[in-house]
Amino acid sequence: MPLKKITRPQDYFNHFENENLKSLAIRGGGMMFLVGGLSVVFQIGGVIVLGRLLSPEDFGLVVMASVITNLFFVFQDVGLADATIQASEINHEQISTLFWINLSFNTLITVILIALSPLVAKFYHRPQLTAIMMISSVIFIFIGLTTQHSALLKRRM
């Protein structure tokens, strides 16, 4: 398809063939629906597997720890991935800086959760929660290691 010159902003939307754009939107929406559905299936499957492997008391302890851990998932990205994806131009130094900031912030979240774990165990009157929370908080370090790389992959799509 030959490209035509775009002189006005509204011409940009007329630049694509309507049928092609419509099919792309439908296909993209279908893929998002499929990925979201598979994610839910895997999450439910994981809960079922944990429920079968752990005793009811141990499963309850994991759920108690995950309630606190999930509260911190809101802060795990801080918008740095969006900055990488949306920047018109980005160089290696900026990418490296964003990586180290993200890793540092997620490490801080891990340290905070480790520090809170005895308090959470005391609150629930379950000393076993201390170790469970400490171990489950390490996931934030892995998130910090992968967030910037995932953002770069999304940027290249």
N, C-alpha and C positions, 0 to 999 in steps of 0.2 A: 504494500500500500504506500503510495507516494505521500510524503509529508507535505502538508500545506502550511503556509506561513500563518503564524498566530499573531494578530495585531492587537486584539482586545482580550481581556481576561475571560469573557464569556465564550470566546471562540475556542478556548482550550477544551471545553466540555463537548463541543461539536467536532473536535479533532478525531475522536475515535468513532468507529462505526457503532451505532446503537446496539445492533444484534451482538456484535463481538463483546462489547462492554457488558451487556446483559448476561451473556453466557459465562463470562469470566466472574461476574459477581455471584451468580448462582453456584458455580463450581467452587468458588472460594468460601461461600457460606456453607455449602455442603461439607467441605473439608473441615471447617471450624466446628461444625456440629458433630462430625465423626470423631475428631480429636477430643472434644469435650466429653462426648459419650464414653469413649474408651478410657479417658482419665477417671471418670466416675466409676466405671466397671472395675478398673484396677484398684482404686481406693477401697471400694466395697470388698473386693476380693482379698485385699491385704488385711482388712479388719476381720474377715471370716477366718483367714488362716491364723491370725494372731489369737482369735477366740478359740480355735481348736487346739493350738499349741500350748497356750498358757492356761493356768488355772484361773477361775473367776477372780480370785483375790489379786493375782499377778496382773491380769488384764485390767482390773480396776486401777492398780497402781500406775500402769502405763498410761491409761486415760487421764488420770490426775496430773501426771507429769506433762502430757501433751497439751492439756488446757493452758498451762503456763507458757510452755514453749510456743504454742500457736499465737499467743498474744504478741510475741516479739517478731513474728513473721511479717507484720505490717511494716516494720522498720528495716527489713533486711536489704532493700534495694536503694532507698533514699533518692530515687530518680536518676541515679548516675547512668544506668543503662539507657534510659530515655535520652539523656544528653548525648550519649554516643550515637544512638540511632538517628537522632534528628539533626545533629550538627551538619551544616552544609559542607564543611571541610574539617578533617580531624587528622592530626599527625601522630607519629609514634610516641612522642613525649607526652602528649595529652592522654593518649590511650593508657600509657604506663602509669601516669599520675592517677587517673580514674581507677585503674586496677588496684593500686596500692591504697587509695582512700577507701575503696569498697572493702578490700580485705581487712584493713585496719578497723573499719566500723563493725564489720561482722565478727571480728575477733573480740572487739569490745562487748558486743552482745553476748558472746560466749562467756566472757569473764563475768559479766553481770549475772547471767543465768547460773553460773557455777557458784557465785557468791550468794545468790538467792536460794539455792537448793536446800541448805539446812533450814532456812526460815520456812520454806514451803513444806518441808517434811515435818517441822514442828507444828505448823498450822493445821495440817491434816492428821497429826498424831501418828505418822507412819515414817519411821526412820529409814526404811528401805527406799523412800523417794529421793533421798540425797544422791545416791549413786545413779539412779535412773535418770534424774534430771541432769546430772553432770555429763553422763554419756550422751544423752539426747541433745544437749546443747552444742556438741561438737559439729553438728550438721551445719551450723552457721558459718564455720570456717570453710567448709566445702562449698557452700553457697557463695561466699566471698571469692573463692578461687575460680568459680565458673561463670559468675554473672557477666563480667566484662567480655569474656569469650563468646557467650551466647548473644550478647548485644552486637558484637562484631559480625556474627553470622547473620543475624536479623538485618543488619544494615546492608549487607551484601546481597540480600534477596531481592 
